Amino acid sequence: MKFALQLYSLRELAQREGGEAAVRLAAETGFDGVEFAGFYGLSPKEIAALMKKYGLEPVSTHSTMDAAENVLPYVQELGIRYYVVPYHAVEGFDDPENFAAFVRATERAHALFAPLGVTLGYHNHAHEFQGGKDRVKQLLEAVPYLKAEPDVFWLHVAGLNPAEYLRNLGEKLALVHVK
């Protein structure tokens, strides 16, 4: 099993000392790879050079479906295999028009990334489970090619059993986020 660090976790360090400091710390602490949440204002080639310098695998990136075209050059240059949406508001799930728009944005992103072998994913928080609903399941059912990157902390906060939830995802499970 490989372990990657979500670089968002080091955002304060990156703001103080720059993106390379965050990447260096990920490597120094023994991670195999990283998950991006932005690229520190660096070009795809500059980020690729940092990955090579520190021996890290660029596993995934967090971004919105609407930003897919802007992130595409990074995905291509770095060989990122997972493009994960980190958040969608409850209203976006519960309002039929908003939900349909989100699904359409997912379809556009899928058209960009599928030819590259990139898997689209969704990262949950606790709000997707408010009111006893499972909005992650709703999304995964509406978008057959979408996979889950469950966040075990937020599953726990939502009152769910994280291990059971992971098991029940079956083939929809792509990555696991552990806080």
C-alpha positions as CSV (number, residue, x, y, z in Angstrom):
1,M,0.0,0.0,0.0
2,K,1.2,3.5,-0.9
3,F,0.6,6.6,1.2
4,A,0.3,10.1,-0.2
5,L,0.0,13.3,1.7
6,Q,-2.7,15.8,0.7
7,L,-0.7,19.0,0.3
8,Y,-3.7,21.1,1.4
9,S,-2.6,19.9,4.9
10,L,0.6,21.9,4.5
11,R,-1.1,25.1,3.1
12,E,0.2,27.3,5.9
13,L,3.7,26.1,5.4
14,A,3.4,26.7,1.7
15,Q,2.1,30.2,2.2
16,R,5.0,31.1,4.5
17,E,7.8,29.3,2.7
18,G,6.6,28.4,-0.7
19,G,5.3,25.2,-2.4
20,E,8.7,23.5,-2.5
21,A,8.8,23.6,1.3
22,A,5.6,21.6,1.5
23,V,6.7,19.1,-1.1
24,R,10.1,18.7,0.6
25,L,8.4,18.0,4.0
26,A,6.1,15.4,2.4
27,A,9.2,13.6,1.1
28,E,11.2,14.0,4.3
29,T,8.4,12.5,6.4
30,G,8.3,9.4,4.2
31,F,5.3,9.7,2.0
32,D,5.3,8.0,-1.3
33,G,3.3,10.6,-3.1
34,V,1.1,13.7,-2.9
35,E,-2.4,14.9,-3.6
36,F,-2.5,18.4,-4.9
37,A,-4.9,21.2,-3.9
38,G,-3.4,23.8,-6.2
39,F,0.0,24.2,-7.7
40,Y,1.6,27.1,-5.9
41,G,1.6,29.3,-8.9
42,L,4.2,27.0,-10.6
43,S,4.0,25.7,-14.1
44,P,3.3,22.0,-14.8
45,K,7.0,21.5,-15.7
46,E,8.2,23.2,-12.5
47,I,5.9,21.0,-10.4
48,A,7.1,17.9,-12.3
49,A,10.7,18.9,-11.5
50,L,9.8,19.1,-7.8
51,M,8.2,15.7,-7.9
52,K,11.4,14.3,-9.5
53,K,13.7,16.1,-7.1
54,Y,11.9,14.8,-4.0
55,G,11.0,11.3,-5.4
56,L,7.3,11.7,-5.0
57,E,4.5,10.4,-7.1
58,P,1.8,12.9,-8.0
59,V,-1.3,10.7,-7.2
60,S,-4.2,13.0,-7.4
61,T,-5.5,16.5,-7.3
62,H,-8.4,18.2,-5.7
63,S,-10.2,20.8,-7.8
64,T,-13.7,21.6,-9.0
65,M,-15.2,20.0,-12.1
66,D,-15.5,23.5,-13.6
67,A,-11.7,24.0,-13.3
68,A,-10.9,20.7,-15.1
69,E,-9.7,22.4,-18.3
70,N,-7.3,24.7,-16.4
71,V,-5.9,21.7,-14.4
72,L,-5.6,19.5,-17.5
73,P,-2.0,20.6,-18.3
74,Y,-0.9,19.6,-14.8
75,V,-2.7,16.2,-15.1
76,Q,-1.0,15.5,-18.4
77,E,2.5,16.7,-17.4
78,L,2.5,14.9,-14.0
79,G,0.6,11.8,-15.0
80,I,-1.9,12.3,-12.2
81,R,-4.4,9.4,-12.1
82,Y,-7.2,10.8,-10.0
83,Y,-9.0,14.1,-10.3
84,V,-11.1,14.6,-7.2
85,V,-13.8,17.2,-6.4
86,P,-13.3,18.2,-2.8
87,Y,-16.6,19.7,-2.0
88,H,-20.2,20.3,-3.2
89,A,-22.7,22.1,-1.1
90,V,-25.9,20.4,0.2
91,E,-28.0,22.8,-1.9
92,G,-26.1,21.4,-4.9
93,F,-27.4,17.9,-4.1
94,D,-30.9,18.8,-3.0
95,D,-31.8,21.3,-5.7
96,P,-32.6,19.2,-8.9
97,E,-31.3,21.9,-11.3
98,N,-28.1,22.5,-9.4
99,F,-27.5,18.7,-9.1
100,A,-28.1,18.3,-12.9
101,A,-25.6,21.1,-13.6
102,F,-23.0,19.4,-11.4
103,V,-23.6,16.1,-13.2
104,R,-23.1,18.0,-16.6
105,A,-19.9,19.5,-15.3
106,T,-18.8,16.0,-14.3
107,E,-19.5,14.8,-17.8
108,R,-17.4,17.6,-19.3
109,A,-14.5,16.7,-17.0
110,H,-14.9,13.1,-17.8
111,A,-14.7,13.8,-21.5
112,L,-11.3,15.6,-20.9
113,F,-9.8,13.0,-18.6
114,A,-11.2,9.6,-19.6
115,P,-8.9,9.4,-22.8
116,L,-5.9,9.9,-20.4
117,G,-7.0,7.1,-18.1
118,V,-7.8,9.6,-15.3
119,T,-10.4,8.6,-12.8
120,L,-12.9,11.2,-11.5
121,G,-13.6,11.1,-7.8
122,Y,-15.6,12.9,-5.0
123,H,-14.3,13.6,-1.5
124,N,-16.9,13.8,1.2
125,H,-17.4,16.0,4.2
126,A,-20.1,15.5,6.9
127,H,-22.7,17.7,5.2
128,E,-23.5,15.1,2.5
129,F,-25.1,12.9,5.2
130,Q,-27.2,15.6,6.9
131,G,-30.8,14.6,7.5
132,G,-30.0,10.9,7.2
133,K,-29.3,11.2,3.5
134,D,-26.4,9.7,1.7
135,R,-25.7,12.4,-1.0
136,V,-22.4,10.7,-1.9
137,K,-24.3,7.6,-2.9
138,Q,-26.8,9.8,-4.8
139,L,-23.9,11.2,-6.8
140,L,-22.2,7.9,-7.4
141,E,-25.4,6.4,-8.7
142,A,-26.0,9.4,-11.0
143,V,-22.5,9.3,-12.4
144,P,-21.5,5.7,-13.1
145,Y,-17.8,6.4,-13.8
146,L,-17.3,8.5,-10.7
147,K,-15.4,7.0,-7.8
148,A,-15.2,7.9,-4.1
149,E,-12.4,9.3,-2.0
150,P,-14.1,8.9,1.4
151,D,-12.7,11.0,4.3
152,V,-12.9,8.8,7.3
153,F,-12.9,11.7,9.7
154,W,-15.9,13.3,8.1
155,L,-17.7,10.0,7.9
156,H,-17.2,9.7,11.7
157,V,-18.4,13.2,12.3
158,A,-21.5,12.4,10.3
159,G,-22.2,9.5,12.7
160,L,-21.3,6.7,10.3
161,N,-19.0,3.7,10.8
162,P,-16.2,4.6,8.4
163,A,-14.9,1.0,8.0
164,E,-18.4,-0.2,7.1
165,Y,-19.0,2.7,4.7
166,L,-15.7,1.9,2.9
167,R,-16.6,-1.8,2.6
168,N,-20.0,-0.9,1.2
169,L,-18.5,1.3,-1.5
170,G,-17.1,-1.8,-3.3
171,E,-15.8,-1.0,-6.7
172,K,-16.7,2.7,-6.2
173,L,-13.8,3.1,-3.7
174,A,-10.8,4.7,-5.3
175,L,-8.8,6.4,-2.6
176,V,-9.2,6.8,1.2
177,H,-8.5,10.1,3.0
178,V,-7.4,9.8,6.6
179,K,-7.0,12.7,8.9
